[in-house]
């Protein structure tokens, strides 16, 4: 792996974290200036983070499906490693963090952590976070050329975030209990 690729990845991560810091500072100012109007902005940021997190949660296992069929050490395998690392570090991790922060704030501020639907949603989000952790660990295994899972495994695993997302959306919109 060339240092240019690693250096480029570091620059992308620094830019992503800088953008995240700017957004968070902006929201801090918004809370200070107009706390009543902040809820809709927090909710919008939460939805944006969820969309980003879910896109990455659906795409990373798909990359693993293809990566698991590629020869270890090949140029294509090295390209997949870069793609997977950047997807995880620049999109997936920050999106999950923002989703958790904004979601917990709304659960506390708007719902006082009450409601069966909210408890169910939080449980499913914990499971989604566990799937995120499995994907993160798997990315490190791919990076070390130690993947032991088949493309079929990753095709099946790819359905887990989809099922969790469907259940979460139903709980949030329908609030069945």
KEKOLPA-895851 format. One record per residue (C-alpha): x, y, z. Coordinates in steps of 0.5 Angstrom, whole numbers, padded with zeros to 4 digits, always signed. Example, Ala and Ser with C-alpha at 12.3 -4.5 7.8 and 13.67 -1.06 7.14 Angstrom:
REM residues 2
+0025-0009+0016+0027-0002+0014
//
This chain:
REM residues 177
+0000+0000+0000+0003+0007-0002+0004+0012+0003+0000+0017-0002-0006+0013-0001-0006+0013+0007-0004+0020+0007-0010+0022+0002-0015+0018+0007-0012+0022+0013-0013+0028+0009-0021+0026+0008-0022+0024+0015-0019+0031+0017-0024+0034+0013-0030+0030+0015-0028+0031+0022-0027+0039+0021-0034+0039+0017-0037+0035+0023-0034+0040+0028-0037+0046+0024-0044+0043+0024-0043+0042+0032-0041+0049+0033-0047+0051+0029-0052+0047+0033-0049+0050+0039-0050+0057+0037-0057+0055+0035-0058+0052+0042-0056+0059+0045-0059+0064+0040-0066+0060+0039-0067+0054+0044-0074+0053+0042-0073+0053+0034-0067+0048+0035-0071+0042+0036-0073+0042+0028-0066+0043+0026-0064+0037+0031-0069+0032+0028-0067+0034+0021-0059+0033+0023-0062+0026+0026-0065+0024+0019-0059+0026+0015-0055+0022+0020-0059+0016+0019-0060+0016+0012-0052+0017+0011-0051+0011+0017-0056+0006+0013-0053+0008+0006-0046+0006+0009-0049+0000+0013-0052-0003+0007-0046-0002+0002-0040-0004+0007-0043-0011+0007-0044-0011-0001-0037-0009-0001-0035-0015+0003-0039-0020-0002-0034-0018-0008-0028-0017-0004-0029-0024-0001-0028-0027-0008-0022-0023-0010-0015-0026-0009-0011-0024-0003-0006-0019-0004-0008-0017-0011-0009-0010-0014-0017-0010-0013-0016-0013-0006-0012-0007-0004-0017-0002-0007-0023-0005-0004-0019-0004+0003-0018+0003+0001-0026+0004+0000-0028+0000+0006-0024+0004+0011-0026+0010+0008-0033+0008+0008-0033+0006+0015-0028+0012+0018-0031+0018+0014-0038+0016+0013-0041+0010+0017-0037+0012+0024-0039+0020+0024-0046+0018+0022-0047+0013+0027-0044+0018+0033-0049+0024+0030-0055+0019+0030-0054+0017+0037-0053+0024+0040-0059+0027+0036-0063+0021+0038-0061+0021+0045-0063+0028+0046-0069+0028+0042-0071+0022+0047-0069+0026+0053-0072+0032+0051-0078+0031+0047-0080+0024+0050-0077+0023+0057-0075+0016+0055-0082+0014+0056-0086+0010+0051-0086+0003+0049-0085+0004+0042-0079+0008+0044-0076+0003+0048-0077-0002+0042-0073+0003+0038-0067+0004+0042-0067-0004+0043-0066-0004+0035-0061+0001+0035-0057-0002+0040-0057-0008+0035-0056-0004+0029-0050-0001+0033-0048-0008+0034-0048-0010+0027-0044-0004+0026-0039-0006+0031-0039-0013+0027-0038-0009+0020-0032-0005+0023-0028-0011+0026-0029-0015+0019-0026-0009+0016-0020-0010+0020-0020-0017+0018-0020-0016+0011-0015-0010+0012-0010-0016+0015-0012-0021+0010-0016-0025+0015-0023-0025+0012-0026-0032+0013-0033-0031+0011-0036-0033+0005-0039-0028+0000-0046-0032+0002-0045-0030+0009-0044-0023+0007-0050-0023+0003-0054-0026+0008-0051-0021+0013-0053-0015+0009-0060-0016+0010-0059-0015+0018-0059-0008+0017-0065-0008+0012-0069-0011+0017-0067-0007+0023-0069-0001+0019-0076-0003+0017-0077-0005+0024-0075+0002+0027-0078+0006+0022-0085+0002+0023-0084+0004+0031-0082+0011+0030-0088+0012+0025-0094+0008+0027-0092+0008+0035-0096+0001+0036-0095+0001+0043
//
